[in-house]
Amino acid sequence: MFRSPANALLRLSVLPISFLFWQQTFGSDLPAFGPMLLALLFCLCQRSPAPMMIIKIGIVLFISAWIQAYISQSLINNPMVYYGLLFVILYWCMHRARENPSDILSTLMLITLVLVSYFNRQLGIDVSQLPGQLFKELMLAGLLTYVGFILFPGGYMVAVAASQPHQQVHSEIWHLLLKALAIFTCLWGFISLDLSQSAIMSITLANVIKDPNPIGGKDYGRRRLLTTAVGFMFAMPPLVLAAIEVNLVIQYGISVVSAMAMGIYAFSRQASNNSLQLLYSGFVILLFKGISESGGDALYNDFIRLVAILTAVIIGLLVLILVQPNPVKANEHLK
């Protein structure tokens, strides 16, 4: 293919949507997870990533998921012990996020922790196969990343890096304990109430409050609300087509066009890279719900998802208010 500045947008719009419809046609153990990872990789990579980087990420994802799945299965009849270990892992993730908010290990641990708890504790599903399924989806996403750069070489992401003003950090131990307790309590509560959006709400809440920069968390909350609304708006055409059960090929074409229109809008607004990740990962999830459900159920469930994310963000912002650092102590820490 010819090199073009627009190729980055084509990669980001065409490949994840094609992967999602391929999964819908031929089946997948973890539908939408691979396309969402693929969209994230295209947002993060300006060029084809090194194979070892993908393999290392896959190994970390597999090991963290395997450990948590083993603990969950072994302690299925000892919920108090399991939830105690869950709290310890959450605190460890908050500690690592304090040192590096972009730490990939803590991010993957949080995601796998929520997924394992959701599948095993709420749905009652055996999670012994989950680590292998996560690894497989990541390897497929990595392979399609290379395919994307071959089909659409060159191009660049015009999104600018998110800039955050300097702010006091959450450095006290009680800050980390309160954050871990908030995520733990909400995850336990969502699962106990058997909420259909438990996983999405818990992951959103964790992403809002894990950053040691309070401004960063608040910005994430605002971006999550805004990008979810924008993604829902651009996902409406394919969702409506899915609701009236139009041919799948037509749904695919309209979905790609909608994804490209969304990208053009985001680039024209100079959206940050973080906002692009949120925008396209949310679009993939919305689209998955639309093409996998029939009639008006998809639109109804997408509305429920919007309400769930709004609730999680509000809870996260309340937690950030509670852990707002003392200015005097924060200044002493920064000296």
N, C-alpha and C positions, 0 to 999 in steps of 0.2 A: 504493500500500500504506500501511497505518497505521504511524505511527512507534511503535517499541517498543524498550526497552533490549536486547531479545533479537535485534534485527535485525543487529547486528554479527556475532553467532554464525551467523545464517542466511546472511549474505553469505559468511562464511569457509567454511562447510560445504557450501552448495549449489552456488555458482558454479564453484569449481575442480573439484569432482567431476563436474558437468555438462559442463564443458569437456573433461575427460579422456575421458568416455564418448562425447562428440561426436567427438573425435579418433579414438577406437577404431572408431567406426562409419564415418566418412567418410575417415579416413586423415590423416596429417600427416607432414611431413618430419622434424620433431623432436618425436616424441610425448613427453608428460609435461613438456617444458620450459616450454611456455606455461602449463599449469595450475599448475606450481610457482611461476612468476613471479606469477601471479594471486593465489595464496595469500600470497605475500610482500607484494604491494601492499596487500591487505586488512589484513594485520597492521600495516603501516607507516602507512596513511592512515586518519585519523579522519573525513575527509570526502572527497568526490570530488576527486582530484588535478588540479592545473592542467594543461591540455593541453600547454603548453610544457615542463613538467617531464618528461612522458612522452616527448615528441619529443626533448628533449636527451639523456635516458638512452638512447633508441634510437639516436641519432646516435653517441654515445660507444661504445655496444656494437658498432655496425656498423663504425666506423673501426678500433677495436682488433682486432676479429676479421678485418677485411680485411687489415690490416698483417701480422698473424701468419700468416694463410693464404697471403699472397703470399710471405712469407719461407720458410714451410715448403715450398711448391711449388717455389720457385726453388732451394732448397738441398737438394732431395730426394736428390741424389747427393753431397752434402757434409755428412754427418751431424755431423762434428766442428765445422764452422763453425756449423751450425744450433744444436747444443746449447750452443756458446759464447754465441751471441746469446740463447738461452733463459735461461742463467744470468744474463746482464746484465739481462734483463727482470725476472727474479725478484728480483734485488737491488734494482732500482728500485721494485718493488712493496713490498718490505720497508721501503725508505726512506720511501715515502709513508705506509705504515701506521704507521711510528714517529711521524710528525707528526700523523696523524689515523687512528685505528684504524677509523673508520667511513667512510673515504674510498671513495667509490663507484667512482672510476676504477681504483684498484688492485684492488678486489674484482672488477670486471668483467674486467680484464686477466688476473687469475689464473684466472678461470673459462674465459675464451676460450682462454687459453694451454693449459690442460689439455685442453679439448675438441678444439682443433686438433691437438695432439700425439697424442691418443688416436685420433682418426679417421684422421689421415694416416699417422702412424708405426706404429701398431699394427694398425689395420684396413685400411690401404692405400686409404682412400677419398679421392677428389678433394674437397678442402675449398673449392674456389673459390666454391661456392654457399652455403657455411655462413654468411657474414656477412648475406646477404639473408634467409636462413631465420631467423636469430636476430632480425633486425629485425622481420620479419613476425610472429613469435610474440610479441614484446614489444608491438607495436601491437595485436594481438588481445587480449592480456591487459589493455592499457590501456583498450580499448573496453569490454571486459566489466566492468572496474572501474566505469565510468560506469553500465552497465546494472545492476550490483549495487546501487549507491546509489539508482537510480531504483526498483527493485523492492523494496528493503529500506532505506528511508531512516532516518536517525537511528541510534540505538543507539551504544554505545561499547564499547571494549575495556577490560575490567576488569583486564586484566593490568597489573602494575606494571612500571616500568622496572627493569632489572637494576642493582643497586647493587654496586659493587666497592670493597673497601677500598683505601686508598692504599698504593701499593707502588712499589718502585724500578723505574725504566724501563730497558729494553734500549737504551741510548744509544750504546754503543761500536760502531765500525765492524765489529769482528770478530763482534759479536752478529748483525748483519745479514748478514754474509758466511756465518756458520755456518747461519743459518736458511735463506738462499737455497740453500746447498749441500745442506742436508738435503732440502728439497723437490725440488731438481734430481735428487739421487741416487735418491730414492725414485721419482720419476716415471719416470726413465730405467730403473730396475730393474724397476718394475711393467710397463712397456711391453716390456722385453727378455724378461721371463718370460711375457709374453702372458697376464697375469691378467685375468679377465673383469671384475673390479671396479676396474681401474686408475684410471678417472676419479673414481669416488666416493672411493677411498682417498686420492688426491692432493689433491682439493679439501678433504676433511676434515682432512688433515694440515696444509694451508696455513692453514685457519681456526683450528686449534688454536694454531699457533706464531706467526702474523703479528702478534698484538696485542703492543705493547711492554710491557704490564702482565702480568707472569708469572702473577698471580692470575687475571687475565682468561682467559688461555689454559687454565689448569687448570680453571677453572669451566666453560669451553666444553667441555673434554674430558668432565667429569662430566655436563654437561647433554646432550651428544651421546649418551653411553651410555644415560642414563636415558630421554631422549625417544625414542630409537630403540626401546628395550624397550617403552615405553608405546604408541608408535605401532604396533608389531608386534602387541601384545595387542589393540588396538582394530581392527586390520586383519584379524584372524583370521577373523571371520564372513564378510566378502566373499571372502577368500582361499579359505576352505573351499568356499564356493558356486562359486567359479570352478574349483576343483579337480574338483568333481563335475559341472561344466559345466551349471549351472542357467541358465535363461533370463536374457538380458542385462538385461532390464527389472527383474527381481527383484534381480539383482546391484546395479543402480544404486540401487534403493530402500534396500537394506540398507547400501550404502556411505555414502549420505547420513545415514542414522540413526546409523551407527557414527561418522562424522565429527562429528556433533552431540554424541553421547555423549562423545567424546574432548574436544571443546571445553568441555562442561559440567564434566568432570573437571578439565581444566587451569585453568579459571576458578575453580573451588572451591578449588583449591590455590594460587591467586594466582600462577600461572605468569608469569614475565617475558615481555616482548614477544619477546626473543631465543628463549626456549624455545618460544613459540607458532610462530615462524617455522620452527624446527627440526622441531617436531612435525608441522605440516601439510605442509611440503615433503617430509619423510620418508614421511608417510602416502600422499602422491600417488605417490611412486616405488614404494612397496610395492604399492599398488593397481594401478599400471600393469603391474607384473610379473605380478600375479595375473590380470588380465583379458586380457593379451596372450599368455599361455602356457597350455597345457592340462595337465590331470592334476595329478600331484604335483610337476611341475617348478617351478611357481611357489613352493610352500612350500619346496622345497629351495633354490632360488635366493635366497629371502628369508633363509633361515638363513645361506647363504654371505655375503650382504650384511652381516648382523649381525657375523659373524666378521671380515669385511674392515674394517668401521668400528672394531671393537674394536682390531684390529691397528694401524690408522692412528692412533687416539687414544693408544695405548701408545707408539708411536714419537714422537708429538708431545710427550708428557709427558717422555720421556727427553731430547729435544732441549731442552726448557725447563729441565731440571735442569742440562744442560751449560752453558747460557748464563745461569744464575742470576747476576745482577749482584753485583759485590763491594760490600758495604755501605758501605765508606769512600768509594769512587769514586762510588757512587750518591748518597750524601749530599752530596758536593761538587757533583754535577750539579744537585741539587735546590735548592741555595742560590742 
